[in-house]
Structure formats: structure tokens, C-alpha cells
């Protein structure tokens, strides 16, 4: 590497946020990027490890040490080539990925990992600014037609890969805009939607055709795709949310998180939300049930909508402030994570279970809770018991359920196709070839593996594209 002692000479420096008082007034991104020189210095901290554990941590196996070094040397265009070799959309992962690569970094042993995510985002943002990104139009067309069902990160990655080797690709999306989870699941303050639009323009120039308002298994019959396409890829999300089965669940003001988040994204896009169906946190006491990223997004959105207060509940115990490196590294550790939304102001409660919701005139007004303790049996299985006398209640005018997703929605597409499902309700495929039980039908992403990360979705989309290409042509030059 260009700076063998960089990790000793240069302290870790990461992007920072605009002040809370400023950023909660709008729904735009609020990260403050590092200057080019600072990014280069951070690239110099990469240790040139004999075994780059960051590769293991990264689901798409980014060539992290290589583009770190290129950035340090000022060879940004070369860094971009290396970055795009494994990741179609670094501007997405550079903003919303939790960065398991940094957890796996050797320097994380001293809690100062290389700022891999920031360097990645800096490379791609600079590339767009400099005009280095252009459509990769195939020289030859194969005459094969592929339908992609779902336009989230998995479907987009799969579509782009297949278009670049000459297949005619059509992406079907049931919503009115392309992007899936990226468009309607992630708040604009974390991921600006102009990033999706410019990638769409690139992909359209490469030959991809987008069909929004097209629900396969709804207004588009499944048989139509089977008749007209040589291969079909199911790349929808895991959209069946886990529900809260307690008394009072049917009260007004109790909503799944995605109903709330997607509605706000539509507002930002300029859509008019009918008053009768509007979900808004203004001047309300908001309770978010679920401690993950979706719950965090509900917090940030509620604060921007001027909620009176926000409380987040998690049934699991509070994680440790710092993980045990000897037990966890280089794997993703269980430790306390505080998001930018948490920093904007909310109360967090752990080891809490919901007993009931109580309302007035049909609207939720209170949530009844109890504290729990967790125990592990001889087989290593965890369970919890309620702590006697620990019952308490909180006022609640809006309750948002952010407890994760069980599987894809089966009605329509999956039932109409008749593809085989696994024990968790996901579409079952071959171990490595992504093929379902139906000839020429493939599945990838959350629909195949269950709820996961954007970076895993991109990885699965790329892998599925290779398998589809092999199915259609007998071989493939796409990366494996």
C-alpha cells in the first residue's frame, strides 16, 4: 500500500451530520461529506492485511483495500472501476448499508476501523459529479427476453447486469414509481430519490424498459409473462409484516411502519394524501414498537412531522455498549447502535412487551406494557418471562409497528405461479442456481432469502443475473 504506516499516523475521521435543529426541519439528506484530501488520508489507513477480513464482511465482496489505495493515490477513476466491478449502486450502499465490512476491518480490533462506507460513497459521488458514469450499451443483442418482477435493489441490479450482456429486459413494478424499498421504504433524509432517477436513466439507455403500475398477479396475468418471456426473475420484497396480536390492535392510530413511511415519501415526491387515509405524527405522542432500522426511520420521520414525543420499544434486552472482540470479530457484533434519528430525540425502552392498547372513541390513547427477562435453556434457546409487578403504561396517540417482516406476500403472484415455498414462506430455489420449482422462473433477494439488507439484495440480483444468463445462453461472462 502507498502508506504502510497510515493506520498509525492518521486518526479515523468520518462524515458528520448537520445540526439536529437544522436537519429536522426538512426531509433532505444531511450528511456532511469529507473533502477529497481527507478521504484520501482515510484510504491511507487501510493496512494491506494478509487476509482482508473486510471482504468476508461485505456480502458483495467489494475490493476494498484496492480502491482504498487508489483513492489515497488520487486515482479516483480507477477506484470507481474497482467499485463498480462488484457493486452496481454504490451510492445506495454508501448511504444505507450498516457497513459489516467496517465491523470486520482489522482496525476494528481497536475500535478505529477504516471508514470504508464513507470512502465508497465519496468515490461514487465524485464520479457522478465528474460525469464519469455513462450507459454501458451492449454491442450485440441476444434476442432473449427477461421479465424482472420487482424494482427494488435486487431487481434493478439483476436487470442492469442482464441488459449489459444483450438481453431485452423489462422490469415490472406494482407501485406508481420505480425503486421498491429504495423509493418507498427508506426516508428521503437517508436516501434522496434523485439517486434512483439517475440510475434509471442510465439503465433505460442500456435498454431496460420499466413498467410501473404493473402488478404481476393483479392487472398483469402471470400467464402473460410465462408466454412472452424466456425467463422470469422474482425480485419482490419481504412485504408481509409481523403483526401485534393484542387487545386494541384494531384501534384507529395503530399502523404498520411501512404504511407510515411510504406515505411520507409520497408527500415528499409531491403526491396529495387524502385526509381520510393520512397518517401523521404532528402533535402526537408516538410509540414505535421495534428496535431495528425501520423503527429508527419511524423516529426520524415522526420528529420531522413535529411529534409531541417519541418512544421506541424493543422486546430484546439492551445490547452492550461495546462488544467482546475476542468472541465476535470479524463477525457482525451485537452491540448498542444509536442512529442519527435516535440522536434527534426519543426515549428508548428495552426488554418491554406490549400487553394491550387502550383507546377513546375508537382511537388509541394508551399502551399497556410489562418488563420481561430473558433466559437461555440448555439447548441454547432463548425465551422470556414477564417480571411480576413491572407493569406500566404510556400515552400513545400513534402506534407504529416496526417488528420486521415474515415473508413475501403470497396472494397473487406467488400463488398464481405455484412456485414451491420453503419452511419460512420464502420462494424456494436451488442451492446455487436461483431457479424455482417452475421452469424458467428464478427468484432472488428478500423474496428468496427473507428480510435482509440492501447490499444483500444487490448481491443476490447480480448472482441471479448470472444464473439466468447461463440458463439462456449456456454460459455467462457475468461475474459469479
Steps between C-alpha positions, in 0.01 A plus 500: 500500500605860445512585873616199705481695824177682416297319763746618765553854372145600407200492738162375385280776361146447376221707352296701747143625514351844470364632832182336630319833521560551128450154355168417669340790312512314167519157335823552304827315558712657773837325489799732465750331264873501556729703275693301238828535690342366821350206309841421356652506847234260623582269211862509615395344831425165328755250633550275196404204718628158404141385525262790427218413737298791359444280194335239721286762669378648169221293339600614149872450569607852407870539419534732796879518555553559127271799467614636835852512358386658171325778690812560711701531178244738349401247233127549547395373158686173558332473840163539327577214260587272791189608691263440209656159434311360799224752575252649255379768739767618747307824556226292668725285717722799576201656671284225649724195548585428866857432385575145616830549320604753765405260778731244336788747446816402688519852641163441664692296757598841639158656421642712218408319176572654162209723395417265213140612455599867481777430248260294288241777499764764424622305196157464342385854582816641343447280195151638443623856553781453250279332240697176503191278504337421167277225362670171414314409183555143378655452156274208420142405586418140584134506403408360843235673713511510879230626737606635839215517754585760762715810463681516832881476524495131412284542190691804381839330538376189321345705220813706442728197487276317252454806279875549479549154347238568235172362631178697460395574859165628624452591868147475641417705810160504670548851643473823302875566510806280457727420792318266738640526852743770389213719380231444761668325793802718576441862604626775271725635776699176477480447123401773256282363221690692233765230545252240376383718212845549353573126515168437327605737221827310462321165491242620248786605271638147543170359378305427819125569472319598819132421552359668815137449604540139386407247765586153376232273639267802496444718195775304320415126483782264592432296188577803282856506628537124467386525137701804394835473681787253486573539870333662800673624817295549816672780690225643717549587864406329825188711545289292739546684833504339842185605681422583860230267630380672815167650609450840340698423183199608289490851647548800270852639517674161497689443175773289346821697462510476122156657468635799689839522328382449143229761544755761608723414205203563272446839664862592434453390138210744468205263533183617672398266781122488561416622849292188568806273462772737623735374772682786670691544825440874544440585868458131584661275756659237279596150608716294265503125566817346361864592550646450153571729205134529405415611851782755485358633172161540667666704775673737259184542294283562808739765630494677163122492509518684836391219732437599860716211622649177364564177692659190347431159653712187454416160647865389495747597776709813463819399315840570654660835425808317368532151360752238610745502209649164596159337461353699209762636263497492198128419507214745536476570873202543726555841657308819567449700183379858508377638170482862388126486567558392860727799543216728393306420815310193617459281805617139460374206705641145490363168629144624470198303375164644394196365681220714360401823331227717646299768323230764513232543235670238286846664508805368683590701812715273716728200475527252787842338542694263721871447546645160418812301581673267256636154578692241302435127532748213477455481123586867459145614424389834638161579651360774720275525802305798623632660818228505763406850611681672213189605311484859377321709240588776258280754324476429127316685224685322218643148523732383222575128463859449380556139603640371173357291220409133492516433124383622163128545440378175346164609359512571128844449348634212711173308528424549130840372396483209743870513588612286789562677833746419776416452867507875567264588217769625262528390138715189492783477248793276425794536732707697250309553176210717626251290299158439649288187462350649180697480176664831397387675818773625734485677837744723685526750782256527789243289315749211510704556818259700716536851640857619458729790407520708182853372446379139515225586251757638254717191546206266438388696194845475346528129579154429359587690182795270440284191550234633263767576240634144528145365470437701184841477330669193646783709645556844649772763521323672788689483831415210727 
